[in-house]
Amino acid sequence: MYVFNREAYEKRMEWYKDARFGMFIHWGLYSIPARGEWVRSTEEMPKEEYMKYFEEFNPTDYDPKQWAKAAKDAGMKYVVLTAKHHDGFCLYDSQYTDFKSTNTKCGRDLVAEFVEAVRAEGLKVGLYFTLLDWYHDDYPHYGDKIHPMRNNENYKNDSRNFDNYLTYMHNQIREICTNYGKLDVLWFDFSYDDMRGEKWKAAELIQMVRSLQPDVIIDNRLEVSGEGYGSLASGNPTPYHGDFVSPEQMIPPNGIQDVNGNDIAWEACVTMNNNWGFCAVDHYFKPASMLIKKLVECVSKGGNMLLNVGPDARGRIPEKSMEILSVIGKWMRDNSESIYGCGKAGIDKPEFGRVTRNGNRLYFHLYENSIGPVPLLGIKKEEVEAIRYLATGAEVPVSTSWVHSDYPDIVFADLGPDPILPDEIDTVLEVVLKE
Ligand code: GLC
C-alpha cells in the first residue's frame, strides 16, 4: 500500500515554494497556423492537413538562451516548456516516433538546447508533457471528447489498442526522464472524463518517474485538470498524487486547503493574452501592472504563478510579451524580496493592496495612497522594529501626528508630503517585526 511521506514531500517542495514565479512556454507546430495550440482540434483538422506544418517547421530564430534570459530578467525562477503537446509533435528526439523536431527542416533537439540554456541561467528546468496524443493511432479518435476526429464517421469502427498507446506514452516519458539530466518540474496535462488515474497506468508511471527523477515536482493532472484539486487535498493521496494543485486561468479566492483545512501548494497558470500557443490575432494582453498585482495576489494566498509566453513560428517570444516581461523584471529587481520565500501574511487584506510575509518581515503592497499616513492594520506599534521602502531601503517613520491621536493602536506609516506613491504600480513597504 502506498504511504505518503510528508517529510520527503516537504523537502522536495522547498525550492518550489520559495520560487513563486515561473515561465510557461507553449511552442510547437501550431505556432505556424498561429491560431492557438488547440487548432487541430477546434478546426477538426485531419492529420494529413496538419502535416503541412510539420513539413514547414523551421524556427531559424530559436535561441533558448534568449528565452532563459528573458525569464531570468523578469525575476522568474523556473521555466516549463511543452516537450510534447496534444498534437503529439515532440520537440525532442524521441526514438519512438518520427513526429519530432529532429525530423523537420530544423533538425534540432529543441528540448536538449532548452534545458541547457535554462540551467546556464541558474534557473530550474521544467518539462510539460501531455497525456493526450492526437497523432498516435491507438489514442481514441471517434467519440473522444476532444480528438480532432471525434465527429468523423470514417473513424467510427476503427479498432485501437489503448495499451499500445500507454506503452508508447510511458516510453516517451522514460526518455524525457533519462536523456535530459535532472528535471525540476514535470508538468503533465491533463485528465478528463474516465481518462484519469489508473486509466493512464499512473501508479506504474510515477514509480518509473520517481526512480529516475527522485526529486522532480509533479503537478496533479494525472488525476484532474485545471479544475479539481486531486488526492493530496482529499487527505488520501494516491501513489500518483500531484505535488501541487494547478488552477488554470484563475486565482483561487482563498488559496487552497486540504480537507483538514491546511494550506497546500498550488500554482496558477496564466496566459498573458488569451492563448497558450502563439495566436496572431490575439492582442488582448494583460497589462504588466496587472500581472505584477496578480503575482502578488498568488503569493499573498500561498501560491505560485506560472506566466505563459507563446513563441512564434520563427522561435521568437512575441514583442508585446517581451515588453511585459521587462516591466515585471524592473519591478522585481526592486521588490523580489516581497515575493521569493513569501506567503500568506496572516492578517486581513488591506484596502490599499495586499500583504505578503516572510518570517518576521511583512510586505505591505500599496496600490493606492491614503489621505495622509497609511494605516498598517493587523500589526501593533510595539511589535514594529523598522519600516522601510523595500525598493530603496529608506526609512519610513511612524506618524506621531495629532490627527491620529484617536487611533492609538494603529500604526500609521508616514510616507511624507508627496501624494503620489514612488512606484505607481506597487510600492512595497517592508515592516520588520521584533523577534
Ligand atoms: C489546458 C489546455 C492546454 C494547455 C494547458 C495549460 O489544459 O489543454 O492547451 O497546455 O491548459 O494549463
Boltz pocket constraint, residues with backbone or C-beta under 6 A from the ligand:
constraints:
  - pocket:
      binder: B
      contacts: [[A, 26], [A, 37], [A, 38], [A, 189], [A, 190], [A, 225], [A, 226], [A, 248], [A, 269], [A, 276]]
      max_distance: 6.0
